[in-house]
Amino acid sequence: MHFKLIVAFVDDRWTEKVMEAAREAGATGITVINSARGEGLQPAKTFLGLSLETQRDVVLFLVEEHLSRTILEEIGRVGHFDDEPGTGIAIQLDVEDA
């Protein structure tokens, strides 16, 4: 069996919905790493030295290869990745062994 690792960097307000959508699309297991920080093309905004950026979650899915494209597209749709900059991104990587 061949697998893909989907790594999604998700705005924390969308994490639960992304997880639900991935399950409905065929994902059977999910790992969430909370409170990740990062910066995109635009520097993070600050107010009196305090960061105004939202928290990100890193969501990992190890999925069967034939399901990966569907899951990846659902994650992007539910996470609003194409609607506005900075909401998140998802990538898939080949897994040699699992």
Backbone as XML, in Angstrom:
<?xml version="1.0"?>
<chain id="A" units="angstrom">
  <residue number="1" name="MET">
    <atom name="N" x="0.844" y="-1.175" z="0.000"/>
    <atom name="CA" x="0.000" y="0.000" z="0.000"/>
    <atom name="C" x="0.892" y="1.242" z="0.000"/>
  </residue>
  <residue number="2" name="HIS">
    <atom name="N" x="0.506" y="2.251" z="-0.776"/>
    <atom name="CA" x="1.271" y="3.490" z="-0.878"/>
    <atom name="C" x="0.541" y="4.600" z="-0.126"/>
  </residue>
  <residue number="3" name="PHE">
    <atom name="N" x="1.347" y="5.434" z="0.529"/>
    <atom name="CA" x="0.781" y="6.489" z="1.364"/>
    <atom name="C" x="1.327" y="7.855" z="0.970"/>
  </residue>
  <residue number="4" name="LYS">
    <atom name="N" x="0.568" y="8.887" z="1.342"/>
    <atom name="CA" x="0.996" y="10.278" z="1.239"/>
    <atom name="C" x="0.837" y="10.904" z="2.615"/>
  </residue>
  <residue number="5" name="LEU">
    <atom name="N" x="1.722" y="11.840" z="2.917"/>
    <atom name="CA" x="1.597" y="12.633" z="4.135"/>
    <atom name="C" x="1.096" y="14.002" z="3.715"/>
  </residue>
  <residue number="6" name="ILE">
    <atom name="N" x="-0.070" y="14.361" z="4.229"/>
    <atom name="CA" x="-0.603" y="15.694" z="3.981"/>
    <atom name="C" x="-0.303" y="16.532" z="5.222"/>
  </residue>
  <residue number="7" name="VAL">
    <atom name="N" x="0.335" y="17.665" z="4.998"/>
    <atom name="CA" x="0.668" y="18.602" z="6.066"/>
    <atom name="C" x="-0.097" y="19.886" z="5.790"/>
  </residue>
  <residue number="8" name="ALA">
    <atom name="N" x="-0.954" y="20.261" z="6.723"/>
    <atom name="CA" x="-1.756" y="21.471" z="6.556"/>
    <atom name="C" x="-1.430" y="22.456" z="7.669"/>
  </residue>
  <residue number="9" name="PHE">
    <atom name="N" x="-1.166" y="23.686" z="7.287"/>
    <atom name="CA" x="-0.965" y="24.777" z="8.233"/>
    <atom name="C" x="-2.264" y="25.578" z="8.208"/>
  </residue>
  <residue number="10" name="VAL">
    <atom name="N" x="-3.022" y="25.503" z="9.287"/>
    <atom name="CA" x="-4.403" y="25.958" z="9.295"/>
    <atom name="C" x="-4.602" y="27.039" z="10.354"/>
  </residue>
  <residue number="11" name="ASP">
    <atom name="N" x="-5.326" y="28.084" z="9.989"/>
    <atom name="CA" x="-5.761" y="29.076" z="10.970"/>
    <atom name="C" x="-6.567" y="28.325" z="12.024"/>
  </residue>
  <residue number="12" name="ASP">
    <atom name="N" x="-6.276" y="28.547" z="13.299"/>
    <atom name="CA" x="-6.871" y="27.716" z="14.346"/>
    <atom name="C" x="-8.397" y="27.768" z="14.402"/>
  </residue>
  <residue number="13" name="ARG">
    <atom name="N" x="-9.006" y="28.786" z="13.828"/>
    <atom name="CA" x="-10.477" y="28.822" z="13.823"/>
    <atom name="C" x="-11.081" y="27.829" z="12.837"/>
  </residue>
  <residue number="14" name="TRP">
    <atom name="N" x="-10.274" y="27.279" z="11.911"/>
    <atom name="CA" x="-10.770" y="26.338" z="10.923"/>
    <atom name="C" x="-10.327" y="24.897" z="11.182"/>
  </residue>
  <residue number="15" name="THR">
    <atom name="N" x="-9.534" y="24.642" z="12.207"/>
    <atom name="CA" x="-8.961" y="23.311" z="12.429"/>
    <atom name="C" x="-10.023" y="22.230" z="12.542"/>
  </residue>
  <residue number="16" name="GLU">
    <atom name="N" x="-11.026" y="22.432" z="13.355"/>
    <atom name="CA" x="-12.063" y="21.406" z="13.551"/>
    <atom name="C" x="-12.796" y="21.102" z="12.246"/>
  </residue>
  <residue number="17" name="LYS">
    <atom name="N" x="-13.125" y="22.137" z="11.495"/>
    <atom name="CA" x="-13.830" y="21.928" z="10.225"/>
    <atom name="C" x="-12.943" y="21.203" z="9.215"/>
  </residue>
  <residue number="18" name="VAL">
    <atom name="N" x="-11.648" y="21.527" z="9.200"/>
    <atom name="CA" x="-10.705" y="20.837" z="8.315"/>
    <atom name="C" x="-10.619" y="19.358" z="8.691"/>
  </residue>
  <residue number="19" name="MET">
    <atom name="N" x="-10.565" y="19.076" z="9.978"/>
    <atom name="CA" x="-10.499" y="17.680" z="10.431"/>
    <atom name="C" x="-11.760" y="16.918" z="10.031"/>
  </residue>
  <residue number="20" name="GLU">
    <atom name="N" x="-12.920" y="17.511" z="10.213"/>
    <atom name="CA" x="-14.185" y="16.869" z="9.831"/>
    <atom name="C" x="-14.233" y="16.589" z="8.331"/>
  </residue>
  <residue number="21" name="ALA">
    <atom name="N" x="-13.837" y="17.577" z="7.526"/>
    <atom name="CA" x="-13.868" y="17.419" z="6.073"/>
    <atom name="C" x="-12.911" y="16.326" z="5.620"/>
  </residue>
  <residue number="22" name="ALA">
    <atom name="N" x="-11.730" y="16.267" z="6.242"/>
    <atom name="CA" x="-10.760" y="15.234" z="5.880"/>
    <atom name="C" x="-11.290" y="13.847" z="6.228"/>
  </residue>
  <residue number="23" name="ARG">
    <atom name="N" x="-11.923" y="13.715" z="7.379"/>
    <atom name="CA" x="-12.516" y="12.419" z="7.753"/>
    <atom name="C" x="-13.588" y="11.995" z="6.761"/>
  </residue>
  <residue number="24" name="GLU">
    <atom name="N" x="-14.446" y="12.941" z="6.388"/>
    <atom name="CA" x="-15.510" y="12.634" z="5.432"/>
    <atom name="C" x="-14.949" y="12.258" z="4.069"/>
  </residue>
  <residue number="25" name="ALA">
    <atom name="N" x="-13.761" y="12.779" z="3.724"/>
    <atom name="CA" x="-13.129" y="12.475" z="2.440"/>
    <atom name="C" x="-12.289" y="11.198" z="2.493"/>
  </residue>
  <residue number="26" name="GLY">
    <atom name="N" x="-12.171" y="10.575" z="3.686"/>
    <atom name="CA" x="-11.478" y="9.295" z="3.763"/>
    <atom name="C" x="-10.294" y="9.210" z="4.695"/>
  </residue>
  <residue number="27" name="ALA">
    <atom name="N" x="-9.891" y="10.306" z="5.331"/>
    <atom name="CA" x="-8.768" y="10.256" z="6.279"/>
    <atom name="C" x="-9.187" y="9.452" z="7.506"/>
  </residue>
  <residue number="28" name="THR">
    <atom name="N" x="-8.296" y="8.606" z="7.972"/>
    <atom name="CA" x="-8.627" y="7.757" z="9.119"/>
    <atom name="C" x="-7.898" y="8.152" z="10.387"/>
  </residue>
  <residue number="29" name="GLY">
    <atom name="N" x="-6.882" y="8.980" z="10.290"/>
    <atom name="CA" x="-6.150" y="9.424" z="11.464"/>
    <atom name="C" x="-5.609" y="10.824" z="11.271"/>
  </residue>
  <residue number="30" name="ILE">
    <atom name="N" x="-5.557" y="11.567" z="12.359"/>
    <atom name="CA" x="-5.138" y="12.964" z="12.285"/>
    <atom name="C" x="-4.271" y="13.293" z="13.500"/>
  </residue>
  <residue number="31" name="THR">
    <atom name="N" x="-3.194" y="14.023" z="13.266"/>
    <atom name="CA" x="-2.376" y="14.538" z="14.354"/>
    <atom name="C" x="-2.381" y="16.050" z="14.260"/>
  </residue>
  <residue number="32" name="VAL">
    <atom name="N" x="-2.628" y="16.714" z="15.383"/>
    <atom name="CA" x="-2.671" y="18.178" z="15.413"/>
    <atom name="C" x="-1.572" y="18.684" z="16.334"/>
  </residue>
  <residue number="33" name="ILE">
    <atom name="N" x="-0.798" y="19.620" z="15.832"/>
    <atom name="CA" x="0.209" y="20.311" z="16.633"/>
    <atom name="C" x="-0.305" y="21.737" z="16.791"/>
  </residue>
  <residue number="34" name="ASN">
    <atom name="N" x="-0.616" y="22.109" z="18.016"/>
    <atom name="CA" x="-1.240" y="23.409" z="18.295"/>
    <atom name="C" x="-0.226" y="24.538" z="18.403"/>
  </residue>
  <residue number="35" name="SER">
    <atom name="N" x="-0.726" y="25.735" z="18.178"/>
    <atom name="CA" x="-0.012" y="26.992" z="18.427"/>
    <atom name="C" x="1.298" y="27.122" z="17.673"/>
  </residue>
  <residue number="36" name="ALA">
    <atom name="N" x="1.276" y="26.796" z="16.399"/>
    <atom name="CA" x="2.444" y="27.032" z="15.559"/>
    <atom name="C" x="2.442" y="28.496" z="15.131"/>
  </residue>
  <residue number="37" name="ARG">
    <atom name="N" x="3.613" y="29.044" z="14.858"/>
    <atom name="CA" x="3.709" y="30.418" z="14.392"/>
    <atom name="C" x="4.460" y="30.432" z="13.084"/>
  </residue>
  <residue number="38" name="GLY">
    <atom name="N" x="4.163" y="31.404" z="12.267"/>
    <atom name="CA" x="4.851" y="31.532" z="10.995"/>
    <atom name="C" x="4.573" y="32.886" z="10.394"/>
  </residue>
  <residue number="39" name="GLU">
    <atom name="N" x="5.190" y="33.116" z="9.261"/>
    <atom name="CA" x="5.017" y="34.395" z="8.595"/>
    <atom name="C" x="4.990" y="34.156" z="7.101"/>
  </residue>
  <residue number="40" name="GLY">
    <atom name="N" x="4.060" y="34.797" z="6.419"/>
    <atom name="CA" x="3.942" y="34.665" z="4.975"/>
    <atom name="C" x="4.660" y="35.791" z="4.266"/>
  </residue>
  <residue number="41" name="LEU">
    <atom name="N" x="4.099" y="36.203" z="3.147"/>
    <atom name="CA" x="4.708" y="37.273" z="2.364"/>
    <atom name="C" x="4.715" y="38.604" z="3.098"/>
  </residue>
  <residue number="42" name="GLN">
    <atom name="N" x="3.684" y="38.849" z="3.874"/>
    <atom name="CA" x="3.585" y="40.094" z="4.620"/>
    <atom name="C" x="4.019" y="39.871" z="6.063"/>
  </residue>
  <residue number="43" name="PRO">
    <atom name="N" x="4.824" y="40.753" z="6.628"/>
    <atom name="CA" x="5.216" y="40.613" z="8.038"/>
    <atom name="C" x="3.992" y="40.661" z="8.952"/>
  </residue>
  <residue number="44" name="ALA">
    <atom name="N" x="4.103" y="40.017" z="10.096"/>
    <atom name="CA" x="3.004" y="39.996" z="11.068"/>
    <atom name="C" x="2.750" y="41.413" z="11.602"/>
  </residue>
  <residue number="45" name="LYS">
    <atom name="N" x="1.492" y="41.735" z="11.863"/>
    <atom name="CA" x="1.131" y="43.035" z="12.407"/>
    <atom name="C" x="1.349" y="43.036" z="13.916"/>
  </residue>
  <residue number="46" name="THR">
    <atom name="N" x="1.721" y="44.210" z="14.425"/>
    <atom name="CA" x="1.885" y="44.347" z="15.871"/>
    <atom name="C" x="1.179" y="45.618" z="16.328"/>
  </residue>
  <residue number="47" name="PHE">
    <atom name="N" x="0.834" y="45.634" z="17.602"/>
    <atom name="CA" x="0.225" y="46.807" z="18.215"/>
    <atom name="C" x="0.902" y="47.003" z="19.560"/>
  </residue>
  <residue number="48" name="LEU">
    <atom name="N" x="1.654" y="48.072" z="19.693"/>
    <atom name="CA" x="2.423" y="48.351" z="20.903"/>
    <atom name="C" x="3.322" y="47.178" z="21.287"/>
  </residue>
  <residue number="49" name="GLY">
    <atom name="N" x="3.912" y="46.563" z="20.274"/>
    <atom name="CA" x="4.839" y="45.457" z="20.514"/>
    <atom name="C" x="4.192" y="44.099" z="20.692"/>
  </residue>
  <residue number="50" name="LEU">
    <atom name="N" x="2.861" y="44.033" z="20.710"/>
    <atom name="CA" x="2.156" y="42.758" z="20.847"/>
    <atom name="C" x="1.738" y="42.260" z="19.470"/>
  </residue>
  <residue number="51" name="SER">
    <atom name="N" x="1.934" y="40.983" z="19.241"/>
    <atom name="CA" x="1.595" y="40.403" z="17.955"/>
    <atom name="C" x="0.083" y="40.297" z="17.791"/>
  </residue>
  <residue number="52" name="LEU">
    <atom name="N" x="-0.400" y="40.632" z="16.595"/>
    <atom name="CA" x="-1.823" y="40.522" z="16.288"/>
    <atom name="C" x="-2.112" y="39.309" z="15.402"/>
  </residue>
  <residue number="53" name="GLU">
    <atom name="N" x="-1.103" y="38.490" z="15.144"/>
    <atom name="CA" x="-1.309" y="37.343" z="14.258"/>
    <atom name="C" x="-2.138" y="36.260" z="14.961"/>
  </residue>
  <residue number="54" name="THR">
    <atom name="N" x="-2.900" y="35.542" z="14.171"/>
    <atom name="CA" x="-3.684" y="34.446" z="14.727"/>
    <atom name="C" x="-2.798" y="33.217" z="14.859"/>
  </residue>
  <residue number="55" name="GLN">
    <atom name="N" x="-3.196" y="32.327" z="15.738"/>
    <atom name="CA" x="-2.450" y="31.094" z="15.920"/>
    <atom name="C" x="-2.745" y="30.144" z="14.770"/>
  </residue>
  <residue number="56" name="ARG">
    <atom name="N" x="-1.794" y="29.308" z="14.479"/>
    <atom name="CA" x="-1.925" y="28.289" z="13.450"/>
    <atom name="C" x="-1.831" y="26.923" z="14.119"/>
  </residue>
  <residue number="57" name="ASP">
    <atom name="N" x="-2.469" y="25.968" z="13.501"/>
    <atom name="CA" x="-2.296" y="24.580" z="13.894"/>
    <atom name="C" x="-1.660" y="23.860" z="12.714"/>
  </residue>
  <residue number="58" name="VAL">
    <atom name="N" x="-0.773" y="22.927" z="13.011"/>
    <atom name="CA" x="-0.218" y="22.062" z="11.984"/>
    <atom name="C" x="-0.977" y="20.744" z="12.095"/>
  </residue>
  <residue number="59" name="VAL">
    <atom name="N" x="-1.632" y="20.359" z="11.010"/>
    <atom name="CA" x="-2.460" y="19.161" z="11.006"/>
    <atom name="C" x="-1.826" y="18.165" z="10.041"/>
  </residue>
  <residue number="60" name="LEU">
    <atom name="N" x="-1.550" y="16.958" z="10.545"/>
    <atom name="CA" x="-0.883" y="15.924" z="9.760"/>
    <atom name="C" x="-1.847" y="14.780" z="9.478"/>
  </residue>
  <residue number="61" name="PHE">
    <atom name="N" x="-1.858" y="14.328" z="8.229"/>
    <atom name="CA" x="-2.695" y="13.208" z="7.817"/>
    <atom name="C" x="-1.823" y="12.217" z="7.054"/>
  </residue>
  <residue number="62" name="LEU">
    <atom name="N" x="-1.787" y="10.974" z="7.459"/>
    <atom name="CA" x="-1.149" y="9.922" z="6.689"/>
    <atom name="C" x="-2.277" y="9.168" z="6.006"/>
  </residue>
  <residue number="63" name="VAL">
    <atom name="N" x="-2.355" y="9.280" z="4.682"/>
    <atom name="CA" x="-3.509" y="8.747" z="3.953"/>
    <atom name="C" x="-3.065" y="7.858" z="2.805"/>
  </residue>
  <residue number="64" name="GLU">
    <atom name="N" x="-3.973" y="7.007" z="2.379"/>
    <atom name="CA" x="-3.702" y="6.176" z="1.209"/>
    <atom name="C" x="-3.585" y="7.079" z="-0.018"/>
  </residue>
  <residue number="65" name="GLU">
    <atom name="N" x="-2.667" y="6.704" z="-0.890"/>
    <atom name="CA" x="-2.339" y="7.546" z="-2.036"/>
    <atom name="C" x="-3.562" y="7.884" z="-2.899"/>
  </residue>
  <residue number="66" name="HIS">
    <atom name="N" x="-4.451" y="6.935" z="-3.116"/>
    <atom name="CA" x="-5.589" y="7.189" z="-4.003"/>
    <atom name="C" x="-6.614" y="8.150" z="-3.402"/>
  </residue>
  <residue number="67" name="LEU">
    <atom name="N" x="-6.530" y="8.419" z="-2.097"/>
    <atom name="CA" x="-7.441" y="9.365" z="-1.440"/>
    <atom name="C" x="-6.836" y="10.755" z="-1.270"/>
  </residue>
  <residue number="68" name="SER">
    <atom name="N" x="-5.537" y="10.870" z="-1.473"/>
    <atom name="CA" x="-4.822" y="12.089" z="-1.081"/>
    <atom name="C" x="-5.295" y="13.341" z="-1.814"/>
  </residue>
  <residue number="69" name="ARG">
    <atom name="N" x="-5.523" y="13.275" z="-3.095"/>
    <atom name="CA" x="-5.936" y="14.460" z="-3.856"/>
    <atom name="C" x="-7.294" y="14.973" z="-3.371"/>
  </residue>
  <residue number="70" name="THR">
    <atom name="N" x="-8.243" y="14.065" z="-3.171"/>
    <atom name="CA" x="-9.573" y="14.457" z="-2.700"/>
    <atom name="C" x="-9.495" y="15.112" z="-1.325"/>
  </residue>
  <residue number="71" name="ILE">
    <atom name="N" x="-8.722" y="14.514" z="-0.429"/>
    <atom name="CA" x="-8.573" y="15.056" z="0.925"/>
    <atom name="C" x="-7.902" y="16.426" z="0.876"/>
  </residue>
  <residue number="72" name="LEU">
    <atom name="N" x="-6.855" y="16.542" z="0.089"/>
    <atom name="CA" x="-6.128" y="17.810" z="-0.043"/>
    <atom name="C" x="-7.050" y="18.920" z="-0.540"/>
  </residue>
  <residue number="73" name="GLU">
    <atom name="N" x="-7.862" y="18.634" z="-1.539"/>
    <atom name="CA" x="-8.779" y="19.639" z="-2.077"/>
    <atom name="C" x="-9.854" y="20.022" z="-1.065"/>
  </residue>
  <residue number="74" name="GLU">
    <atom name="N" x="-10.361" y="19.063" z="-0.318"/>
    <atom name="CA" x="-11.367" y="19.347" z="0.710"/>
    <atom name="C" x="-10.792" y="20.220" z="1.831"/>
  </residue>
  <residue number="75" name="ILE">
    <atom name="N" x="-9.562" y="19.914" z="2.236"/>
    <atom name="CA" x="-8.895" y="20.716" z="3.268"/>
    <atom name="C" x="-8.784" y="22.169" z="2.811"/>
  </residue>
  <residue number="76" name="GLY">
    <atom name="N" x="-8.358" y="22.374" z="1.577"/>
    <atom name="CA" x="-8.227" y="23.725" z="1.038"/>
    <atom name="C" x="-9.547" y="24.453" z="0.946"/>
  </residue>
  <residue number="77" name="ARG">
    <atom name="N" x="-10.600" y="23.737" z="0.552"/>
    <atom name="CA" x="-11.926" y="24.352" z="0.415"/>
    <atom name="C" x="-12.478" y="24.764" z="1.778"/>
  </residue>
  <residue number="78" name="VAL">
    <atom name="N" x="-12.453" y="23.843" z="2.734"/>
    <atom name="CA" x="-13.022" y="24.107" z="4.057"/>
    <atom name="C" x="-12.170" y="25.096" z="4.848"/>
  </residue>
  <residue number="79" name="GLY">
    <atom name="N" x="-10.845" y="25.069" z="4.640"/>
    <atom name="CA" x="-9.956" y="25.983" z="5.342"/>
    <atom name="C" x="-9.878" y="27.368" z="4.725"/>
  </residue>
  <residue number="80" name="HIS">
    <atom name="N" x="-10.589" y="27.574" z="3.598"/>
    <atom name="CA" x="-10.631" y="28.869" z="2.912"/>
    <atom name="C" x="-9.245" y="29.328" z="2.464"/>
  </residue>
  <residue number="81" name="PHE">
    <atom name="N" x="-8.401" y="28.391" z="2.035"/>
    <atom name="CA" x="-7.031" y="28.726" z="1.653"/>
    <atom name="C" x="-6.962" y="29.651" z="0.437"/>
  </residue>
  <residue number="82" name="ASP">
    <atom name="N" x="-7.928" y="29.534" z="-0.481"/>
    <atom name="CA" x="-7.905" y="30.361" z="-1.690"/>
    <atom name="C" x="-8.720" y="31.644" z="-1.556"/>
  </residue>
  <residue number="83" name="ASP">
    <atom name="N" x="-9.461" y="31.790" z="-0.459"/>
    <atom name="CA" x="-10.351" y="32.943" z="-0.314"/>
    <atom name="C" x="-9.636" y="34.212" z="0.130"/>
  </residue>
  <residue number="84" name="GLU">
    <atom name="N" x="-8.678" y="34.065" z="1.029"/>
    <atom name="CA" x="-7.956" y="35.237" z="1.524"/>
    <atom name="C" x="-6.542" y="34.831" z="1.932"/>
  </residue>
  <residue number="85" name="PRO">
    <atom name="N" x="-5.565" y="35.701" z="1.714"/>
    <atom name="CA" x="-4.180" y="35.376" z="2.056"/>
    <atom name="C" x="-4.012" y="35.136" z="3.553"/>
  </residue>
  <residue number="86" name="GLY">
    <atom name="N" x="-3.152" y="34.204" z="3.891"/>
    <atom name="CA" x="-2.802" y="33.973" z="5.282"/>
    <atom name="C" x="-3.705" y="33.016" z="6.030"/>
  </residue>
  <residue number="87" name="THR">
    <atom name="N" x="-4.676" y="32.399" z="5.343"/>
    <atom name="CA" x="-5.566" y="31.473" z="6.055"/>
    <atom name="C" x="-4.965" y="30.092" z="6.205"/>
  </residue>
  <residue number="88" name="GLY">
    <atom name="N" x="-4.026" y="29.730" z="5.352"/>
    <atom name="CA" x="-3.386" y="28.428" z="5.491"/>
    <atom name="C" x="-2.880" y="27.895" z="4.173"/>
  </residue>
  <residue number="89" name="ILE">
    <atom name="N" x="-2.236" y="26.746" z="4.272"/>
    <atom name="CA" x="-1.709" y="26.063" z="3.097"/>
    <atom name="C" x="-1.611" y="24.579" z="3.432"/>
  </residue>
  <residue number="90" name="ALA">
    <atom name="N" x="-1.727" y="23.746" z="2.422"/>
    <atom name="CA" x="-1.575" y="22.306" z="2.618"/>
    <atom name="C" x="-0.687" y="21.754" z="1.515"/>
  </residue>
  <residue number="91" name="ILE">
    <atom name="N" x="0.145" y="20.807" z="1.878"/>
    <atom name="CA" x="1.028" y="20.143" z="0.918"/>
    <atom name="C" x="0.920" y="18.640" z="1.123"/>
  </residue>
  <residue number="92" name="GLN">
    <atom name="N" x="1.302" y="17.884" z="0.102"/>
    <atom name="CA" x="1.366" y="16.435" z="0.265"/>
    <atom name="C" x="2.750" y="15.946" z="-0.139"/>
  </residue>
  <residue number="93" name="LEU">
    <atom name="N" x="3.227" y="14.974" z="0.589"/>
    <atom name="CA" x="4.559" y="14.416" z="0.385"/>
    <atom name="C" x="4.456" y="12.902" z="0.219"/>
  </residue>
  <residue number="94" name="ASP">
    <atom name="N" x="5.308" y="12.346" z="-0.642"/>
    <atom name="CA" x="5.363" y="10.897" z="-0.773"/>
    <atom name="C" x="5.953" y="10.286" z="0.482"/>
  </residue>
  <residue number="95" name="VAL">
    <atom name="N" x="5.410" y="9.150" z="0.889"/>
    <atom name="CA" x="5.923" y="8.422" z="2.040"/>
    <atom name="C" x="6.557" y="7.141" z="1.513"/>
  </residue>
  <residue number="96" name="GLU">
    <atom name="N" x="7.845" y="6.991" z="1.770"/>
    <atom name="CA" x="8.548" y="5.824" z="1.270"/>
    <atom name="C" x="8.210" y="4.571" z="2.074"/>
  </residue>
  <residue number="97" name="ASP">
    <atom name="N" x="8.165" y="4.685" z="3.384"/>
    <atom name="CA" x="7.873" y="3.567" z="4.259"/>
    <atom name="C" x="6.970" y="4.033" z="5.389"/>
  </residue>
  <residue number="98" name="ALA">
    <atom name="N" x="6.091" y="3.137" z="5.836"/>
    <atom name="CA" x="5.257" y="3.447" z="6.994"/>
    <atom name="C" x="4.994" y="2.157" z="7.750"/>
  </residue>
</chain>
